[in-house]
Amino acid sequence: MKQRFRLRRRQDFDRVMQTRRVFAGRAIVAFARPNADGRWRVGVTVSRRLRGAVRRNRLRRRLREVAKLRLLPLAAGPAPAPDVATGFDVVLVGRPAALDLPWPAIEEETARVRARLEEMKP
């Protein structure tokens, strides 16, 4: 995922995670907050309770890839109209079940996150 689509700073993560949950599923928990610049940015985090750095990094890679394919608007469909300049900062929190779930199940959950965000748009 390109750097301009990622949340990088801790304060950005904290700001987004102070909002209410948008979606909670078996594989991911998603938090989202509208932003003013009209861009979508995604941050991925996995708790250290998921033991083993290899497993955590694998889950992070899977979540970044599914976000790139299913969550960001460039991949999810046509661009929004110019008058709708609402973008979102989204934090995806990986759950341990995401390591065992097949790829289509994770994609489906991410698509549901996207649908919820589309409902939130004014």
C-alpha positions as CSV (number, residue, x, y, z in Angstrom):
1,M,0.0,0.0,0.0
2,K,1.4,3.4,-0.9
3,Q,2.5,5.7,1.9
4,R,-0.1,8.4,1.1
5,F,-2.8,5.9,1.9
6,R,-1.4,4.8,5.3
7,L,-1.8,6.1,8.8
8,R,1.7,6.4,10.2
9,R,1.7,8.5,13.4
10,R,0.5,7.3,16.8
11,Q,-1.6,10.4,17.3
12,D,-3.5,9.6,14.1
13,F,-4.2,6.0,15.3
14,D,-5.3,7.3,18.7
15,R,-7.6,9.9,17.2
16,V,-9.3,7.3,15.0
17,M,-9.5,4.7,17.8
18,Q,-11.3,7.2,20.1
19,T,-14.3,7.0,17.8
20,R,-16.9,4.3,18.1
21,R,-16.5,1.0,16.3
22,V,-17.7,0.8,12.7
23,F,-17.5,-2.9,12.4
24,A,-16.6,-5.9,14.5
25,G,-16.2,-9.3,12.9
26,R,-14.4,-12.6,13.4
27,A,-11.2,-11.4,11.6
28,I,-11.1,-7.6,12.1
29,V,-12.4,-4.7,14.2
30,A,-12.6,-1.5,12.3
31,F,-12.6,2.1,13.6
32,A,-13.2,5.0,11.3
33,R,-13.3,8.8,11.4
34,P,-14.1,11.2,8.6
35,N,-11.3,13.5,7.6
36,A,-11.4,16.9,5.9
37,D,-8.9,16.3,3.1
38,G,-11.1,13.8,1.2
39,R,-8.5,11.1,1.1
40,W,-8.8,7.6,2.5
41,R,-6.0,6.4,4.8
42,V,-5.7,3.0,6.5
43,G,-3.7,1.9,9.5
44,V,-3.3,-1.7,10.5
45,T,-2.5,-2.9,14.0
46,V,-2.3,-6.3,15.7
47,S,-2.1,-6.9,19.4
48,R,1.1,-8.4,20.9
49,R,-1.2,-10.9,22.6
50,L,-1.0,-12.7,19.3
51,R,2.3,-14.4,20.2
52,G,5.1,-14.6,17.7
53,A,6.4,-11.8,15.6
54,V,6.1,-13.9,12.5
55,R,2.4,-14.5,13.0
56,R,1.8,-10.8,13.8
57,N,3.6,-9.6,10.7
58,R,1.8,-12.2,8.5
59,L,-1.5,-10.9,9.8
60,R,-0.5,-7.3,9.2
61,R,0.5,-8.1,5.6
62,R,-2.8,-9.8,5.0
63,L,-4.8,-6.9,6.4
64,R,-2.8,-4.3,4.4
65,E,-3.4,-6.3,1.2
66,V,-7.1,-6.7,1.8
67,A,-7.4,-3.0,2.6
68,K,-5.7,-2.1,-0.6
69,L,-7.9,-4.4,-2.6
70,R,-11.3,-3.9,-0.9
71,L,-11.3,-0.8,1.3
72,L,-9.6,2.0,-0.6
73,P,-11.9,3.7,-3.1
74,L,-9.5,3.4,-6.0
75,A,-9.8,-0.4,-5.9
76,A,-13.4,-0.7,-4.7
77,G,-15.1,1.1,-7.6
78,P,-15.6,4.3,-9.5
79,A,-14.3,7.5,-8.0
80,P,-16.9,9.6,-6.0
81,A,-18.4,12.7,-7.4
82,P,-16.2,15.8,-7.0
83,D,-18.8,17.5,-4.6
84,V,-18.5,14.6,-2.2
85,A,-15.1,15.1,-0.6
86,T,-15.4,12.9,2.4
87,G,-12.6,10.6,3.1
88,F,-12.0,8.4,6.1
89,D,-9.1,7.5,8.3
90,V,-9.6,3.8,9.1
91,V,-7.8,1.6,11.6
92,L,-8.1,-2.2,11.2
93,V,-7.3,-4.2,14.3
94,G,-6.5,-7.8,13.4
95,R,-7.9,-10.6,15.5
96,P,-6.2,-14.0,15.9
97,A,-9.0,-15.7,14.0
98,A,-7.8,-13.9,10.9
99,L,-4.8,-16.2,10.6
100,D,-7.0,-19.2,10.3
101,L,-9.8,-17.8,8.1
102,P,-9.6,-18.2,4.4
103,W,-8.9,-15.2,2.2
104,P,-12.4,-14.8,0.9
105,A,-13.8,-14.5,4.4
106,I,-11.4,-11.7,5.2
107,E,-12.3,-10.0,2.0
108,E,-16.0,-10.3,2.8
109,E,-15.5,-8.6,6.2
110,T,-13.5,-5.8,4.7
111,A,-16.2,-5.3,2.0
112,R,-18.8,-5.0,4.9
113,V,-16.6,-2.3,6.5
114,R,-16.6,-0.5,3.2
115,A,-20.4,-0.7,2.9
116,R,-20.8,0.7,6.5
117,L,-18.5,3.6,5.6
118,E,-20.5,4.3,2.5
119,E,-23.6,4.5,4.6
120,M,-21.9,7.0,6.9
121,K,-21.2,9.5,4.0
122,P,-23.5,12.5,4.0
